[in-house]
Amino acid sequence: MDDDSSTWNKSSYSNADGGDCVEVATLAASIGMRDSKHPEQGHLTFHPTEWATFLREVKADHL
C-alpha cells in the first residue's frame, strides 16, 4: 500500500484556517506523515514502534 491508495487523516489539532496541517496514514508496514497542503512533496515514514514512541512523547509534553 502506498500513499496514493492510503487513507490520509488530517490531525484533529490542525488549524481550521488551513495552516499548520499534517495528515497521517497507515501504510503497508509503516506510518506516514505529510503536510496536507503539499502532499505531492512526499511523506515521512515511521516504523510503528517509532510512531508509538513519538505519540507517547508528544502526549507527555502536553498533559
GIMOGI-V981598 format. One record per backbone hydrogen bond with DSSP energy under -0.5 kcal/mol. CO is the residue of the C=O (numbers start at 0). NH is the residue of the N-H. E is the energy in kcal/mol with one decimal. If there is no record, write none. Layout:
BEGIN
co=CO nh=NH e=E
co=CO nh=NH e=E
END
This chain:
BEGIN
co=0 nh=27 e=-1.2
co=1 nh=4 e=-0.8
co=1 nh=5 e=-1.0
co=5 nh=7 e=-0.7
co=8 nh=23 e=-2.3
co=10 nh=13 e=-1.4
co=14 nh=17 e=-1.6
co=18 nh=14 e=-1.2
co=20 nh=35 e=-1.5
co=21 nh=10 e=-2.7
co=22 nh=33 e=-2.2
co=23 nh=8 e=-2.8
co=24 nh=26 e=-0.7
co=24 nh=31 e=-3.0
co=29 nh=26 e=-2.8
co=30 nh=45 e=-2.8
co=31 nh=24 e=-2.0
co=32 nh=43 e=-3.0
co=33 nh=22 e=-2.6
co=33 nh=35 e=-0.5
co=34 nh=37 e=-1.0
co=37 nh=40 e=-2.0
co=38 nh=41 e=-1.6
co=43 nh=32 e=-2.1
co=45 nh=30 e=-2.8
co=46 nh=50 e=-2.5
co=47 nh=51 e=-2.2
co=48 nh=52 e=-2.0
co=49 nh=53 e=-2.7
co=50 nh=54 e=-2.7
co=51 nh=55 e=-2.3
co=52 nh=56 e=-2.5
co=53 nh=57 e=-2.5
co=54 nh=58 e=-2.7
co=55 nh=59 e=-2.1
co=56 nh=60 e=-1.7
co=57 nh=61 e=-0.9
co=58 nh=61 e=-0.6
co=58 nh=62 e=-0.5
co=59 nh=62 e=-0.5
END
